[in-house]
Amino acid sequence: VILEVANVAEIVEVAEVVKVVEVTKVVKVVEAVKVVEIVENI
């Protein structure tokens, strides 16, 4: 039972890391879009 709980905890931690990576990717895309818009306005 203890091992199962530990495995669940590890899965949750991995899921959190994946979420952070996905959020970072979204932020980078948004920033890239903003840069493109600025360049187009010039």
mmCIF entry with sequence, helices, sheets and N, C-alpha, C, O atoms, coordinates in Angstrom:
data_MODEL
# 
_entry.id   MODEL 
# 
_entity.id                         1 
_entity.type                       polymer 
_entity.pdbx_number_of_molecules   1 
# 
_entity_poly.entity_id                      1 
_entity_poly.type                           'polypeptide(L)' 
_entity_poly.nstd_linkage                   no 
_entity_poly.nstd_monomer                   no 
_entity_poly.pdbx_seq_one_letter_code       VILEVANVAEIVEVAEVVKVVEVTKVVKVVEAVKVVEIVENI 
_entity_poly.pdbx_seq_one_letter_code_can   VILEVANVAEIVEVAEVVKVVEVTKVVKVVEAVKVVEIVENI 
_entity_poly.pdbx_strand_id                 A 
# 
loop_
_entity_poly_seq.entity_id 
_entity_poly_seq.num 
_entity_poly_seq.mon_id 
_entity_poly_seq.hetero 
1 1  VAL n 
1 2  ILE n 
1 3  LEU n 
1 4  GLU n 
1 5  VAL n 
1 6  ALA n 
1 7  ASN n 
1 8  VAL n 
1 9  ALA n 
1 10 GLU n 
1 11 ILE n 
1 12 VAL n 
1 13 GLU n 
1 14 VAL n 
1 15 ALA n 
1 16 GLU n 
1 17 VAL n 
1 18 VAL n 
1 19 LYS n 
1 20 VAL n 
1 21 VAL n 
1 22 GLU n 
1 23 VAL n 
1 24 THR n 
1 25 LYS n 
1 26 VAL n 
1 27 VAL n 
1 28 LYS n 
1 29 VAL n 
1 30 VAL n 
1 31 GLU n 
1 32 ALA n 
1 33 VAL n 
1 34 LYS n 
1 35 VAL n 
1 36 VAL n 
1 37 GLU n 
1 38 ILE n 
1 39 VAL n 
1 40 GLU n 
1 41 ASN n 
1 42 ILE n 
# 
_struct_asym.id          A 
_struct_asym.entity_id   1 
# 
_struct_conf.conf_type_id            HELX_P 
_struct_conf.id                      HELX_P1 
_struct_conf.pdbx_PDB_helix_id       AA1 
_struct_conf.beg_label_comp_id       ILE 
_struct_conf.beg_label_asym_id       A 
_struct_conf.beg_label_seq_id        2 
_struct_conf.pdbx_beg_PDB_ins_code   ? 
_struct_conf.end_label_comp_id       ASN 
_struct_conf.end_label_asym_id       A 
_struct_conf.end_label_seq_id        41 
_struct_conf.pdbx_end_PDB_ins_code   ? 
_struct_conf.beg_auth_comp_id        ILE 
_struct_conf.beg_auth_asym_id        A 
_struct_conf.beg_auth_seq_id         2 
_struct_conf.end_auth_comp_id        ASN 
_struct_conf.end_auth_asym_id        A 
_struct_conf.end_auth_seq_id         41 
_struct_conf.pdbx_PDB_helix_class    1 
_struct_conf.details                 ? 
_struct_conf.pdbx_PDB_helix_length   40 
# 
_struct_conf_type.id          HELX_P 
_struct_conf_type.criteria    ? 
_struct_conf_type.reference   ? 
# 
loop_
_atom_site.group_PDB 
_atom_site.id 
_atom_site.type_symbol 
_atom_site.label_atom_id 
_atom_site.label_alt_id 
_atom_site.label_comp_id 
_atom_site.label_asym_id 
_atom_site.label_entity_id 
_atom_site.label_seq_id 
_atom_site.pdbx_PDB_ins_code 
_atom_site.Cartn_x 
_atom_site.Cartn_y 
_atom_site.Cartn_z 
_atom_site.occupancy 
_atom_site.B_iso_or_equiv 
_atom_site.pdbx_formal_charge 
_atom_site.auth_seq_id 
_atom_site.auth_comp_id 
_atom_site.auth_asym_id 
_atom_site.auth_atom_id 
_atom_site.pdbx_PDB_model_num 
ATOM 1   N N  . VAL A 1 1  ? 0.846 -1.204 0.000   1.00 0.00 ? 1  VAL A N  1 
ATOM 2   C CA . VAL A 1 1  ? 0.000 0.000  0.000   1.00 0.00 ? 1  VAL A CA 1 
ATOM 3   C C  . VAL A 1 1  ? 0.879 1.251  0.000   1.00 0.00 ? 1  VAL A C  1 
ATOM 4   O O  . VAL A 1 1  ? 0.616 2.206  -0.730  1.00 0.00 ? 1  VAL A O  1 
ATOM 5   N N  . ILE A 1 2  ? 1.920 1.233  0.823   1.00 0.00 ? 2  ILE A N  1 
ATOM 6   C CA . ILE A 1 2  ? 2.819 2.390  0.894   1.00 0.00 ? 2  ILE A CA 1 
ATOM 7   C C  . ILE A 1 2  ? 3.473 2.628  -0.468  1.00 0.00 ? 2  ILE A C  1 
ATOM 8   O O  . ILE A 1 2  ? 3.617 3.768  -0.909  1.00 0.00 ? 2  ILE A O  1 
ATOM 9   N N  . LEU A 1 3  ? 3.863 1.543  -1.118  1.00 0.00 ? 3  LEU A N  1 
ATOM 10  C CA . LEU A 1 3  ? 4.497 1.671  -2.429  1.00 0.00 ? 3  LEU A CA 1 
ATOM 11  C C  . LEU A 1 3  ? 3.514 2.274  -3.437  1.00 0.00 ? 3  LEU A C  1 
ATOM 12  O O  . LEU A 1 3  ? 3.888 3.116  -4.253  1.00 0.00 ? 3  LEU A O  1 
ATOM 13  N N  . GLU A 1 4  ? 2.256 1.835  -3.371  1.00 0.00 ? 4  GLU A N  1 
ATOM 14  C CA . GLU A 1 4  ? 1.248 2.370  -4.290  1.00 0.00 ? 4  GLU A CA 1 
ATOM 15  C C  . GLU A 1 4  ? 1.070 3.867  -4.086  1.00 0.00 ? 4  GLU A C  1 
ATOM 16  O O  . GLU A 1 4  ? 0.968 4.623  -5.052  1.00 0.00 ? 4  GLU A O  1 
ATOM 17  N N  . VAL A 1 5  ? 1.033 4.291  -2.842  1.00 0.00 ? 5  VAL A N  1 
ATOM 18  C CA . VAL A 1 5  ? 0.893 5.722  -2.543  1.00 0.00 ? 5  VAL A CA 1 
ATOM 19  C C  . VAL A 1 5  ? 2.092 6.483  -3.086  1.00 0.00 ? 5  VAL A C  1 
ATOM 20  O O  . VAL A 1 5  ? 1.945 7.572  -3.640  1.00 0.00 ? 5  VAL A O  1 
ATOM 21  N N  . ALA A 1 6  ? 3.279 5.906  -2.925  1.00 0.00 ? 6  ALA A N  1 
ATOM 22  C CA . ALA A 1 6  ? 4.487 6.556  -3.428  1.00 0.00 ? 6  ALA A CA 1 
ATOM 23  C C  . ALA A 1 6  ? 4.424 6.676  -4.938  1.00 0.00 ? 6  ALA A C  1 
ATOM 24  O O  . ALA A 1 6  ? 4.805 7.705  -5.496  1.00 0.00 ? 6  ALA A O  1 
ATOM 25  N N  . ASN A 1 7  ? 3.943 5.628  -5.608  1.00 0.00 ? 7  ASN A N  1 
ATOM 26  C CA . ASN A 1 7  ? 3.835 5.664  -7.069  1.00 0.00 ? 7  ASN A CA 1 
ATOM 27  C C  . ASN A 1 7  ? 2.861 6.754  -7.512  1.00 0.00 ? 7  ASN A C  1 
ATOM 28  O O  . ASN A 1 7  ? 3.119 7.480  -8.472  1.00 0.00 ? 7  ASN A O  1 
ATOM 29  N N  . VAL A 1 8  ? 1.746 6.858  -6.806  1.00 0.00 ? 8  VAL A N  1 
ATOM 30  C CA . VAL A 1 8  ? 0.760 7.889  -7.137  1.00 0.00 ? 8  VAL A CA 1 
ATOM 31  C C  . VAL A 1 8  ? 1.388 9.269  -6.967  1.00 0.00 ? 8  VAL A C  1 
ATOM 32  O O  . VAL A 1 8  ? 1.188 10.156 -7.797  1.00 0.00 ? 8  VAL A O  1 
ATOM 33  N N  . ALA A 1 9  ? 2.145 9.445  -5.891  1.00 0.00 ? 9  ALA A N  1 
ATOM 34  C CA . ALA A 1 9  ? 2.795 10.725 -5.643  1.00 0.00 ? 9  ALA A CA 1 
ATOM 35  C C  . ALA A 1 9  ? 3.759 11.061 -6.772  1.00 0.00 ? 9  ALA A C  1 
ATOM 36  O O  . ALA A 1 9  ? 3.838 12.207 -7.213  1.00 0.00 ? 9  ALA A O  1 
ATOM 37  N N  . GLU A 1 10 ? 4.494 10.050 -7.236  1.00 0.00 ? 10 GLU A N  1 
ATOM 38  C CA . GLU A 1 10 ? 5.442 10.284 -8.337  1.00 0.00 ? 10 GLU A CA 1 
ATOM 39  C C  . GLU A 1 10 ? 4.704 10.667 -9.602  1.00 0.00 ? 10 GLU A C  1 
ATOM 40  O O  . GLU A 1 10 ? 5.131 11.568 -10.325 1.00 0.00 ? 10 GLU A O  1 
ATOM 41  N N  . ILE A 1 11 ? 3.587 9.984  -9.878  1.00 0.00 ? 11 ILE A N  1 
ATOM 42  C CA . ILE A 1 11 ? 2.798 10.291 -11.074 1.00 0.00 ? 11 ILE A CA 1 
ATOM 43  C C  . ILE A 1 11 ? 2.281 11.728 -11.008 1.00 0.00 ? 11 ILE A C  1 
ATOM 44  O O  . ILE A 1 11 ? 2.306 12.456 -12.001 1.00 0.00 ? 11 ILE A O  1 
ATOM 45  N N  . VAL A 1 12 ? 1.814 12.122 -9.826  1.00 0.00 ? 12 VAL A N  1 
ATOM 46  C CA . VAL A 1 12 ? 1.307 13.487 -9.650  1.00 0.00 ? 12 VAL A CA 1 
ATOM 47  C C  . VAL A 1 12 ? 2.423 14.496 -9.898  1.00 0.00 ? 12 VAL A C  1 
ATOM 48  O O  . VAL A 1 12 ? 2.208 15.523 -10.540 1.00 0.00 ? 12 VAL A O  1 
ATOM 49  N N  . GLU A 1 13 ? 3.616 14.197 -9.385  1.00 0.00 ? 13 GLU A N  1 
ATOM 50  C CA . GLU A 1 13 ? 4.740 15.121 -9.578  1.00 0.00 ? 13 GLU A CA 1 
ATOM 51  C C  . GLU A 1 13 ? 5.088 15.237 -11.056 1.00 0.00 ? 13 GLU A C  1 
ATOM 52  O O  . GLU A 1 13 ? 5.334 16.335 -11.556 1.00 0.00 ? 13 GLU A O  1 
ATOM 53  N N  . VAL A 1 14 ? 5.109 14.104 -11.752 1.00 0.00 ? 14 VAL A N  1 
ATOM 54  C CA . VAL A 1 14 ? 5.397 14.125 -13.194 1.00 0.00 ? 14 VAL A CA 1 
ATOM 55  C C  . VAL A 1 14 ? 4.331 14.942 -13.923 1.00 0.00 ? 14 VAL A C  1 
ATOM 56  O O  . VAL A 1 14 ? 4.647 15.745 -14.801 1.00 0.00 ? 14 VAL A O  1 
ATOM 57  N N  . ALA A 1 15 ? 3.075 14.732 -13.555 1.00 0.00 ? 15 ALA A N  1 
ATOM 58  C CA . ALA A 1 15 ? 1.974 15.467 -14.183 1.00 0.00 ? 15 ALA A CA 1 
ATOM 59  C C  . ALA A 1 15 ? 2.150 16.965 -13.973 1.00 0.00 ? 15 ALA A C  1 
ATOM 60  O O  . ALA A 1 15 ? 1.906 17.759 -14.882 1.00 0.00 ? 15 ALA A O  1 
ATOM 61  N N  . GLU A 1 16 ? 2.575 17.349 -12.769 1.00 0.00 ? 16 GLU A N  1 
ATOM 62  C CA . GLU A 1 16 ? 2.778 18.776 -12.485 1.00 0.00 ? 16 GLU A CA 1 
ATOM 63  C C  . GLU A 1 16 ? 3.898 19.349 -13.340 1.00 0.00 ? 16 GLU A C  1 
ATOM 64  O O  . GLU A 1 16 ? 3.796 20.467 -13.846 1.00 0.00 ? 16 GLU A O  1 
ATOM 65  N N  . VAL A 1 17 ? 4.970 18.573 -13.497 1.00 0.00 ? 17 VAL A N  1 
ATOM 66  C CA . VAL A 1 17 ? 6.091 19.024 -14.337 1.00 0.00 ? 17 VAL A CA 1 
ATOM 67  C C  . VAL A 1 17 ? 5.614 19.197 -15.769 1.00 0.00 ? 17 VAL A C  1 
ATOM 68  O O  . VAL A 1 17 ? 5.941 20.186 -16.424 1.00 0.00 ? 17 VAL A O  1 
ATOM 69  N N  . VAL A 1 18 ? 4.835 18.227 -16.257 1.00 0.00 ? 18 VAL A N  1 
ATOM 70  C CA . VAL A 1 18 ? 4.309 18.312 -17.621 1.00 0.00 ? 18 VAL A CA 1 
ATOM 71  C C  . VAL A 1 18 ? 3.465 19.567 -17.784 1.00 0.00 ? 18 VAL A C  1 
ATOM 72  O O  . VAL A 1 18 ? 3.570 20.265 -18.792 1.00 0.00 ? 18 VAL A O  1 
ATOM 73  N N  . LYS A 1 19 ? 2.622 19.856 -16.783 1.00 0.00 ? 19 LYS A N  1 
ATOM 74  C CA . LYS A 1 19 ? 1.780 21.061 -16.851 1.00 0.00 ? 19 LYS A CA 1 
ATOM 75  C C  . LYS A 1 19 ? 2.636 22.315 -16.925 1.00 0.00 ? 19 LYS A C  1 
ATOM 76  O O  . LYS A 1 19 ? 2.346 23.222 -17.705 1.00 0.00 ? 19 LYS A O  1 
ATOM 77  N N  . VAL A 1 20 ? 3.688 22.371 -16.119 1.00 0.00 ? 20 VAL A N  1 
ATOM 78  C CA . VAL A 1 20 ? 4.567 23.546 -16.118 1.00 0.00 ? 20 VAL A CA 1 
ATOM 79  C C  . VAL A 1 20 ? 5.207 23.707 -17.494 1.00 0.00 ? 20 VAL A C  1 
ATOM 80  O O  . VAL A 1 20 ? 5.290 24.815 -18.024 1.00 0.00 ? 20 VAL A O  1 
ATOM 81  N N  . VAL A 1 21 ? 5.659 22.593 -18.067 1.00 0.00 ? 21 VAL A N  1 
ATOM 82  C CA . VAL A 1 21 ? 6.277 22.646 -19.396 1.00 0.00 ? 21 VAL A CA 1 
ATOM 83  C C  . VAL A 1 21 ? 5.269 23.147 -20.424 1.00 0.00 ? 21 VAL A C  1 
ATOM 84  O O  . VAL A 1 21 ? 5.595 23.983 -21.266 1.00 0.00 ? 21 VAL A O  1 
ATOM 85  N N  . GLU A 1 22 ? 4.032 22.627 -20.350 1.00 0.00 ? 22 GLU A N  1 
ATOM 86  C CA . GLU A 1 22 ? 3.002 23.064 -21.299 1.00 0.00 ? 22 GLU A CA 1 
ATOM 87  C C  . GLU A 1 22 ? 2.694 24.539 -21.140 1.00 0.00 ? 22 GLU A C  1 
ATOM 88  O O  . GLU A 1 22 ? 2.545 25.250 -22.134 1.00 0.00 ? 22 GLU A O  1 
ATOM 89  N N  . VAL A 1 23 ? 2.596 25.012 -19.906 1.00 0.00 ? 23 VAL A N  1 
ATOM 90  C CA . VAL A 1 23 ? 2.330 26.436 -19.656 1.00 0.00 ? 23 VAL A CA 1 
ATOM 91  C C  . VAL A 1 23 ? 3.473 27.281 -20.219 1.00 0.00 ? 23 VAL A C  1 
ATOM 92  O O  . VAL A 1 23 ? 3.245 28.328 -20.825 1.00 0.00 ? 23 VAL A O  1 
ATOM 93  N N  . THR A 1 24 ? 4.709 26.811 -20.008 1.00 0.00 ? 24 THR A N  1 
ATOM 94  C CA . THR A 1 24 ? 5.873 27.532 -20.523 1.00 0.00 ? 24 THR A CA 1 
ATOM 95  C C  . THR A 1 24 ? 5.806 27.626 -22.044 1.00 0.00 ? 24 THR A C  1 
ATOM 96  O O  . THR A 1 24 ? 6.104 28.671 -22.622 1.00 0.00 ? 24 THR A O  1 
ATOM 97  N N  . LYS A 1 25 ? 5.411 26.523 -22.693 1.00 0.00 ? 25 LYS A N  1 
ATOM 98  C CA . LYS A 1 25 ? 5.303 26.522 -24.155 1.00 0.00 ? 25 LYS A CA 1 
ATOM 99  C C  . LYS A 1 25 ? 4.256 27.520 -24.614 1.00 0.00 ? 25 LYS A C  1 
ATOM 100 O O  . LYS A 1 25 ? 4.468 28.250 -25.581 1.00 0.00 ? 25 LYS A O  1 
ATOM 101 N N  . VAL A 1 26 ? 3.117 27.552 -23.916 1.00 0.00 ? 26 VAL A N  1 
ATOM 102 C CA . VAL A 1 26 ? 2.046 28.484 -24.275 1.00 0.00 ? 26 VAL A CA 1 
ATOM 103 C C  . VAL A 1 26 ? 2.536 29.917 -24.136 1.00 0.00 ? 26 VAL A C  1 
ATOM 104 O O  . VAL A 1 26 ? 2.281 30.757 -24.999 1.00 0.00 ? 26 VAL A O  1 
ATOM 105 N N  . VAL A 1 27 ? 3.243 30.189 -23.043 1.00 0.00 ? 27 VAL A N  1 
ATOM 106 C CA . VAL A 1 27 ? 3.761 31.537 -22.815 1.00 0.00 ? 27 VAL A CA 1 
ATOM 107 C C  . VAL A 1 27 ? 4.716 31.923 -23.939 1.00 0.00 ? 27 VAL A C  1 
ATOM 108 O O  . VAL A 1 27 ? 4.665 33.044 -24.447 1.00 0.00 ? 27 VAL A O  1 
ATOM 109 N N  . LYS A 1 28 ? 5.592 30.987 -24.327 1.00 0.00 ? 28 LYS A N  1 
ATOM 110 C CA . LYS A 1 28 ? 6.545 31.282 -25.398 1.00 0.00 ? 28 LYS A CA 1 
ATOM 111 C C  . LYS A 1 28 ? 5.819 31.575 -26.702 1.00 0.00 ? 28 LYS A C  1 
ATOM 112 O O  . LYS A 1 28 ? 6.205 32.487 -27.434 1.00 0.00 ? 28 LYS A O  1 
ATOM 113 N N  . VAL A 1 29 ? 4.768 30.809 -26.999 1.00 0.00 ? 29 VAL A N  1 
ATOM 114 C CA . VAL A 1 29 ? 3.992 31.028 -28.226 1.00 0.00 ? 29 VAL A CA 1 
ATOM 115 C C  . VAL A 1 29 ? 3.358 32.406 -28.196 1.00 0.00 ? 29 VAL A C  1 
ATOM 116 O O  . VAL A 1 29 ? 3.396 33.140 -29.183 1.00 0.00 ? 29 VAL A O  1 
ATOM 117 N N  . VAL A 1 30 ? 2.771 32.755 -27.050 1.00 0.00 ? 30 VAL A N  1 
ATOM 118 C CA . VAL A 1 30 ? 2.125 34.066 -26.917 1.00 0.00 ? 30 VAL A CA 1 
ATOM 119 C C  . VAL A 1 30 ? 3.155 35.174 -27.124 1.00 0.00 ? 30 VAL A C  1 
ATOM 120 O O  . VAL A 1 30 ? 2.892 36.154 -27.822 1.00 0.00 ? 30 VAL A O  1 
ATOM 121 N N  . GLU A 1 31 ? 4.328 35.011 -26.514 1.00 0.00 ? 31 GLU A N  1 
ATOM 122 C CA . GLU A 1 31 ? 5.371 36.030 -26.663 1.00 0.00 ? 31 GLU A CA 1 
ATOM 123 C C  . GLU A 1 31 ? 5.814 36.131 -28.120 1.00 0.00 ? 31 GLU A C  1 
ATOM 124 O O  . GLU A 1 31 ? 6.037 37.230 -28.627 1.00 0.00 ? 31 GLU A O  1 
ATOM 125 N N  . ALA A 1 32 ? 5.941 34.999 -28.788 1.00 0.00 ? 32 ALA A N  1 
ATOM 126 C CA . ALA A 1 32 ? 6.353 34.986 -30.200 1.00 0.00 ? 32 ALA A CA 1 
ATOM 127 C C  . ALA A 1 32 ? 5.321 35.716 -31.048 1.00 0.00 ? 32 ALA A C  1 
ATOM 128 O O  . ALA A 1 32 ? 5.676 36.480 -31.945 1.00 0.00 ? 32 ALA A O  1 
ATOM 129 N N  . VAL A 1 33 ? 4.043 35.479 -30.762 1.00 0.00 ? 33 VAL A N  1 
ATOM 130 C CA . VAL A 1 33 ? 2.975 36.151 -31.505 1.00 0.00 ? 33 VAL A CA 1 
ATOM 131 C C  . VAL A 1 33 ? 3.065 37.654 -31.289 1.00 0.00 ? 33 VAL A C  1 
ATOM 132 O O  . VAL A 1 33 ? 2.919 38.428 -32.235 1.00 0.00 ? 33 VAL A O  1 
ATOM 133 N N  . LYS A 1 34 ? 3.304 38.069 -30.053 1.00 0.00 ? 34 LYS A N  1 
ATOM 134 C CA . LYS A 1 34 ? 3.413 39.499 -29.760 1.00 0.00 ? 34 LYS A CA 1 
ATOM 135 C C  . LYS A 1 34 ? 4.581 40.106 -30.536 1.00 0.00 ? 34 LYS A C  1 
ATOM 136 O O  . LYS A 1 34 ? 4.456 41.200 -31.086 1.00 0.00 ? 34 LYS A O  1 
ATOM 137 N N  . VAL A 1 35 ? 5.705 39.408 -30.584 1.00 0.00 ? 35 VAL A N  1 
ATOM 138 C CA . VAL A 1 35 ? 6.872 39.903 -31.315 1.00 0.00 ? 35 VAL A CA 1 
ATOM 139 C C  . VAL A 1 35 ? 6.530 40.063 -32.791 1.00 0.00 ? 35 VAL A C  1 
ATOM 140 O O  . VAL A 1 35 ? 6.878 41.066 -33.414 1.00 0.00 ? 35 VAL A O  1 
ATOM 141 N N  . VAL A 1 36 ? 5.844 39.063 -33.344 1.00 0.00 ? 36 VAL A N  1 
ATOM 142 C CA . VAL A 1 36 ? 5.455 39.123 -34.760 1.00 0.00 ? 36 VAL A CA 1 
ATOM 143 C C  . VAL A 1 36 ? 4.559 40.326 -35.004 1.00 0.00 ? 36 VAL A C  1 
ATOM 144 O O  . VAL A 1 36 ? 4.724 41.041 -35.992 1.00 0.00 ? 36 VAL A O  1 
ATOM 145 N N  . GLU A 1 37 ? 3.608 40.548 -34.100 1.00 0.00 ? 37 GLU A N  1 
ATOM 146 C CA . GLU A 1 37 ? 2.693 41.680 -34.264 1.00 0.00 ? 37 GLU A CA 1 
ATOM 147 C C  . GLU A 1 37 ? 3.452 42.997 -34.216 1.00 0.00 ? 37 GLU A C  1 
ATOM 148 O O  . GLU A 1 37 ? 3.162 43.911 -34.988 1.00 0.00 ? 37 GLU A O  1 
ATOM 149 N N  . ILE A 1 38 ? 4.420 43.099 -33.316 1.00 0.00 ? 38 ILE A N  1 
ATOM 150 C CA . ILE A 1 38 ? 5.209 44.326 -33.203 1.00 0.00 ? 38 ILE A CA 1 
ATOM 151 C C  . ILE A 1 38 ? 6.005 44.555 -34.484 1.00 0.00 ? 38 ILE A C  1 
ATOM 152 O O  . ILE A 1 38 ? 6.062 45.671 -35.002 1.00 0.00 ? 38 ILE A O  1 
ATOM 153 N N  . VAL A 1 39 ? 6.617 43.485 -34.988 1.00 0.00 ? 39 VAL A N  1 
ATOM 154 C CA . VAL A 1 39 ? 7.416 43.601 -36.217 1.00 0.00 ? 39 VAL A CA 1 
ATOM 155 C C  . VAL A 1 39 ? 6.535 44.022 -37.383 1.00 0.00 ? 39 VAL A C  1 
ATOM 156 O O  . VAL A 1 39 ? 6.931 44.854 -38.199 1.00 0.00 ? 39 VAL A O  1 
ATOM 157 N N  . GLU A 1 40 ? 5.335 43.442 -37.462 1.00 0.00 ? 40 GLU A N  1 
ATOM 158 C CA . GLU A 1 40 ? 4.434 43.782 -38.562 1.00 0.00 ? 40 GLU A CA 1 
ATOM 159 C C  . GLU A 1 40 ? 3.982 45.233 -38.475 1.00 0.00 ? 40 GLU A C  1 
ATOM 160 O O  . GLU A 1 40 ? 3.736 45.861 -39.505 1.00 0.00 ? 40 GLU A O  1 
ATOM 161 N N  . ASN A 1 41 ? 3.868 45.775 -37.275 1.00 0.00 ? 41 ASN A N  1 
ATOM 162 C CA . ASN A 1 41 ? 3.408 47.150 -37.107 1.00 0.00 ? 41 ASN A CA 1 
ATOM 163 C C  . ASN A 1 41 ? 4.467 48.155 -37.530 1.00 0.00 ? 41 ASN A C  1 
ATOM 164 O O  . ASN A 1 41 ? 4.148 49.286 -37.898 1.00 0.00 ? 41 ASN A O  1 
ATOM 165 N N  . ILE A 1 42 ? 5.732 47.740 -37.477 1.00 0.00 ? 42 ILE A N  1 
ATOM 166 C CA . ILE A 1 42 ? 6.805 48.670 -37.825 1.00 0.00 ? 42 ILE A CA 1 
ATOM 167 C C  . ILE A 1 42 ? 6.810 48.903 -39.331 1.00 0.00 ? 42 ILE A C  1 
ATOM 168 O O  . ILE A 1 42 ? 7.641 49.658 -39.836 1.00 0.00 ? 42 ILE A O  1 
# 
